[in-house]
């Protein structure tokens, strides 16, 4: 026992703990490397998508402003006055922070309060060091001109993707490479920076640059309607550093884990492995029929105690089942012998005596015929009556041995004949009912159901002391149900089938065995004074 426990301990250490520790160290090392590579790619893809989404948002805002100016021009051509038209379109002033103006026949006919005397040609203006974009749209002979800050437009589009607290540098330039928007610390020689030339050519994507403070990811995208370029640069490690700092300390967690594993290993050997080995030995003895061996305590954790308790309970049940099985086999053997004696007695007392009487009547008939007696016809009539009675008796015995009517007529007529026999022999009013669309079952199913019904009706006739009995056969699409109910004296139904033999109900045990053989479910409900209900459900 000790050597086996020590061998198991070494096996657990060399084949589980040590390989597990090596695998964990390797996985941690490679996970950090793969994590860095994956995060590098992920940040590049994220910035590329963010820049493209921002350029799309800026493009949509530019088109929206152009459409708003076109609507203003069309409204001004139809409004009562240009001033009224501007007042009606006051809601677009937030988009045109530089003001709005209406022109007709090259003359200013109305202007917003914040409009200054500027050039009316669409272009980029620099006012107070800040870029200002002039856009216009004409409709109905009226031209609407608006001015807005590209810097405010870009800041609004980039606010969600790249907050001001990030380490990213963002820039938007026009075709002449004038800076329209800038956020963050600008790199040296901005106009020659990687990504700007590609974006101005209409390309989009991301690249990686090695700098003095680490590797940076540069994402760029064009703004199609104006030919502008949008570029974002940030150190990708700035996104990943908090995670990396945490994961780099992960190997230190292995030390307490390994110590805990060693403690758990010792506990497992002492409280689990050794008790289980002892329980295994006792279970082996139990397999050879030594039921008392399993009752010796083995110690260990609570689960092992519960397992041993269940094994002890199982041993008691197996022992009781063996005892019941021996009683059941003895009952079956005795029943067979009793049945053979009964049949032999019936054949000797009834059938053979009837044959002797028939032979005598035949001899008397032959003698009367030989002497020319006038009562030959009477003799022959007696012979015929005795022959008919004898055939009925033989048929009854055959029906008890093998229900030939079951094979010829089917289950329902055969059971109905059993019900009629109960009514005649035991004077029990029996009602036979069929519900649903009747159909034939398989031969094995029908003979099993027939024997169960036969045993149930015999029990009613022998010991139920019933006045009424109901036999019901129910068919539906999913199952067949047989139910037999009587108003007899009843009995205390056992909780388990195995208790049927112990309580002396051998016939009920046989019914249960027949039901299990065909995959049916047998239920017995009875109580003293309340009669008995036997139900069989066959899928």
ABEGO torsion letter per residue (X at the ends): XAAAAAAAAAAAAAAAAAAAAAAAAAAAAAAAAAAAAAAAAAAAAAAAAAAAAAAAAAAAAAAAAAAAAAAAAAAAAABABAAAAAAAAAAAAAABAAEBBBBBGGBBABBBAABBBBBABBBBBBBGGBBBBBBBBBBGGBBBBBBBBAAAAAAAAAAAABBAABABBBBBBBAAGBBABBBEBBBBGAAABBGAAAAAAGBBEBBBBBBAAEBBBBBBBBBAAAGBBBBBBBBAAAAAAAAAAAAAAAAAAAAAAAAAAAAAAAAAAAAAAAAAAAAAAAAAAAAAGBAAAAABBAEEBAAAAAAAAAAAAAAAAAAAAAAAAAAAAAAAAAAAAAAAAAAAAAAAAAAAAAAAAAAAAAAAAAAAAAAGBAAAAAAAAAAAAAAAAAAAAAAAAAAAABBAAAAAAEAAAAAAAAAAAAAAAAGBBBBBBBBEBBBBBBAAAAAAAAAAAAAAAAAAAAAAGBABBBBBBBBBAABBBBBBBBABAEBBBBABAAAAAAAGBAAAAAAAAAAAAAGBBBBBBBBBGAEBBBBBBBX
